[in-house]
Amino acid sequence: MHTSLIICFFERVAYLGKCLDSLLYSVGDFDEVVIADDGSSQPVVAQVTELKRKYPFPVHHAWHSRKGPRRAACRNNGIRAAKGDLLIFIDADFLVLPGSVRSHVEGARPGTFSAGRCKYLPEDLSRQVLKNPFTAPALESLYRTLPDKPIVREHREFVRYSILRRFHLAGEKKITFGGHFSAFRNDIEAINGYDENFIGWGGEDQDLALRMVKAGFRGRSVIPHARMLHLWHPKELGALHWTEGPNVKYFNRRRIEPYCKNGLNQRKRDV
């Protein structure tokens, strides 16, 4: 089974470098990395081209033109560039702990997607990580310094609602989706990937999960085992919680079909 890691990225090369550095402790657990670039400037593209030569694993750069934040389109572009049967999605401000990619791979089943979460590093620790090299034990130590309670709560909630949905005791929208996740390419293609009607920040992940559930796919939690850290950074302009932004109205549309028309495969595409 060929496994691709798809990293959603825009402009922050220092963060991307640390993300790729963390993947050095997971070599052998995946086959390639695809940097899904949401339209970074040409100087940044040049830096990424230089950066990807540092690593012992294949790194591909999938860029599209900048038309404001287009996270859904960006991830679809990454899917098209990836060769993997199993696709694992993370963001460029994540640090991947040893064994976390393997947890996604070992739990992968056709017809099932796996969802994970991150622990959030505070600003001071994030700045230290960005300034200095780190080792695998250092990542483990950082992870242990942060509380487990939020992660445990999210894992239990995910499992609880998964069980309730099986017995039709909870609706499809009772699913939380964010952080990192994985699914087989064939399953993502079955719903035509991300819905590119989501423009800007937020909602596209939740919508993908909802449509996968509607299509009959089951979600499983890898939260306890697929451990990742989220580096602090200033909020992007307009990066409110997605339920406060313009995408919420579209997410709450009356009829949501599993297959989206404006998605991964389109007859005409302008990137």
N, C-alpha and C positions, 0 to 999 in steps of 0.2 A: 504494500500500500504506500503510495507516494503522498507525503504530507507537506502542505504549503502553509507558512505563516504569513498572513497579510497584515501589514502594519499601516494604519491610517495616519497620515503625516501632513503637516503644513508648516514650513519655515523654521521650526525650532530644531536646528541641526544638533545642538549640544544634547538635547533630550534624546534624539534619535540615536546618537552615538552611544549613550549610556544604555539604551534599550538593546541595541545590537551587542554591546559588551556583555550584558547579562545573558544573552543567548549563547555565549561561549561555553557556559556551564550546562548547556542542553544539547551540545553537538552530538549527533547520532540519533536524536529523538525526532528530527525533522529533516526534510530534504532540500528545502529552499525557503528563502525569504523574499516576499514581494513588498516593496515600499509603495503603497498606494498614495500618491502625492496629489493633494487637492489644489494644485496650481501654484506651487512655490515659485518665487522669482528666479530668473536665470542665474544670478550669483549663487543662490542656494542650490539650484540644480547642479551647478559645477562642484559645489562642496560635497553634495551627496555622491556624485560620480567618483570623487576622490575617496570619500569615506568607505564606500562599499568594497574597495580593493583590499581593505585591511583584514577581511574575515575569511576563515577557512571554509565557509559554506557559501553556496551561490546566493547572491543578492541581486534582485532585479528591480528596476525603477520604473513604475507605471505612472506617468504624469499626464494630467489633462489641464487645459487652459483654465485660468481663474475667472470665474463669473460669480464671485461671492462664495461663501461656504456652500459646498455641495457634497456633504458627507455620504449621502446615499449613492450618488453618482461616482464618487471617489472609490468607495468600496466595490461597486460593480466593476469599475475599471481594474481594480486589483484582482477580482475574480477572473476576469477575462485574461489577464496576464499570467495567472497561476497555472501550474501544470498538475497540481495535486488532486488526488481523489478525496482526501480529507483536507478541509480548509479551517484554519484556526485564526480568528480575528483578534487583534490586539491594537492598542494605540501607541504612538511613539513616545508617550510620557510614562510608559509602564516599564518596570523592572521585573523580569521573569526569573523566579527562583528555580533552582535545580529540581528536576522531577516534575515540574508543572506541565510542561509540554507533553511529557510521557503520560501524565494522568489523563489528558485529553485523548491521546492516541489509544491508550489501553481501554478506555471506556467507550470508544467510538462504535456505534452500531448503526447500520442503515435504518432509516425511519426514525432516528432519534437525534436530537441536538443537545449539546452540553453547554451549560451556562456557568460562569464563574464570576467572582468579584475580586476587588482589590482592597488592600489596606492603604489608607491615605497618609503619606509622609507629610509632616508639617514643614513649614517654610525653612526653618533652620537646618533640619536634617537633609532636606532636598538640596539646599545650596552646598552643603558639604559633599554630597554625592556627586554633584555636577562639577565640583572643583578637583576631586581626588579619585584615583583609581580605587576599585573595590574588588574584593575576593568573594567567592561563594560563601565562606563562613561569615563574612561581613554582611551579606544580604540576609542570611539566616538570622543574624543578631538584630538587624534592623527590624525584620518582620516580628521577632519576639518582643521587641520593645513596645509595639502597638497592641492595643487591646483586642482580644478575640471575640468579645461579646457581640459587636455589630455583625461580624462575619457569621458567627453561629446562628444569630437571629435570622439573617437573610437565608441561610441554608435551610433552616427549619421551616421558614415561611414558604420557600420554593417547593420543598417536599410536600408540605401540607396541602397547598393548592393543587399540586400535581395529582395527588390522591383524590381530592374532592372533585376535580374535573373528570376523572375516570368514572365517577359515579354520578355525574351530571349535577353535582351539588355546588358547583362554582362555575361562573362564566369564563369564556376564553380570555377575557381581558384581565382576569386575576392571575397574571403572570408578570414577574419582574424580569427585565432583560436589560443588561448593561454590563459594562466591564468587558470581559473577554468571553468568547464562546466559540464553539466548533460545530461543524456539520459536514456531511458528505456533499460534495459538489452536485451529485445527481439530485439530492433532496432540495438544495437551494435552487437549482435550475428548474425544478418542478413547479416552484411558485414564482419563477422569473426574477429571483434575487431581490434586491432592495427596490423599493418604490421611489423613483426619482421625482415624484411630485413633492417629496419632502425637500424643501430648499432651505438652506441655512442650518441652524443647529437644533437637534432634538427630534425625537419621535420616530426616527427611521428604524432604530433597533427594536423598539416596542412593537412597531408595525410588522416587522419581519417575524418576530416571535409569534404574534397573534395570527398571522397568515399561515405560519407553519403548523400551529395548533389546529387551525381551521381545516388544513389539508390532511390532518390525521397524524402528524408527527408528534412524538412525545418528547418533552423536555426532561433532562436529568441535571442534577446539581453536581458540579465538581468543585464546589466552593471550598470544602475542607482540605482538598489535596492539590488542586491547581492554584498555587499561591503566587500572587503578584502584588507588587507595590506600585502605587500611583504617585509620581513626583508632583510636588506642588508647583504651580505656576500662576501668574496673574490671570484673571478671567479675561477671555477674549471679549472684544466689544460686542455687545448684544447676546452674550452667552448666558442668558437667564435660564432658570430651570425651564425645560421645554414646555411644561404645561402653562407657562406664562407667555409663551411666544406664539407666532402665527401658525405653527404646525399643528397645534392642538385641535383646531377646528377640523382640519383634514383627517387627523387621527380618529376623531369622534364622528366621522361621516356615518350615515345611516347604514349603508350596505358595504361591507368589506369582503371582497372575494379573495380566496387564497392566491389566485394568480393575478399579478398586477401587469397592466399593459405597458406602463411607462417604466420598464425595469431593465433587467440584464440584457435581454435580446430585443432589439427594435429594428424595424426595417431601415430606418434612417436615423443616423446618430451624428450629432455635432459635438465633438469633445474639444 
